[in-house]
Amino acid sequence: MITIKCAKCKAKLFRYLKIGKGQVRHLWPDRVAEDFSIRDGNQIKCQCGNIIGKDESKYINLKRSAFTQTGRKFG
């Protein structure tokens, strides 16, 4: 599990099951364990108003400079 936090205010946004190597560029909805984000249409935002990404319905496309991640990747 990894924790995805806002780069501006450090608020927790997602708890996500990351499988495999590589960077986190998008999130698959079935692997999101907890979601603390705010939805505004198809935009994903933090409580502070920072735009984290866009919901593409199939996956959540993340804006790389908008978040940080901590935790352990599996695989």
Secondary structure as GFF3:
##gff-version 3
##sequence-region A 1 75
A	DSSP	beta_strand	2	6	.	.	.	ID=ss1
A	DSSP	beta_strand	12	16	.	.	.	ID=ss2
A	DSSP	beta_strand	26	27	.	.	.	ID=ss3
A	DSSP	three_ten_helix	29	31	.	.	.	ID=ss4
A	DSSP	beta_strand	32	35	.	.	.	ID=ss5
A	DSSP	beta_strand	38	40	.	.	.	ID=ss6
A	DSSP	beta_strand	43	45	.	.	.	ID=ss7
A	DSSP	beta_strand	51	55	.	.	.	ID=ss8
A	DSSP	beta_strand	60	62	.	.	.	ID=ss9
A	DSSP	three_ten_helix	64	66	.	.	.	ID=ss10
A	DSSP	beta_strand	67	71	.	.	.	ID=ss11
###
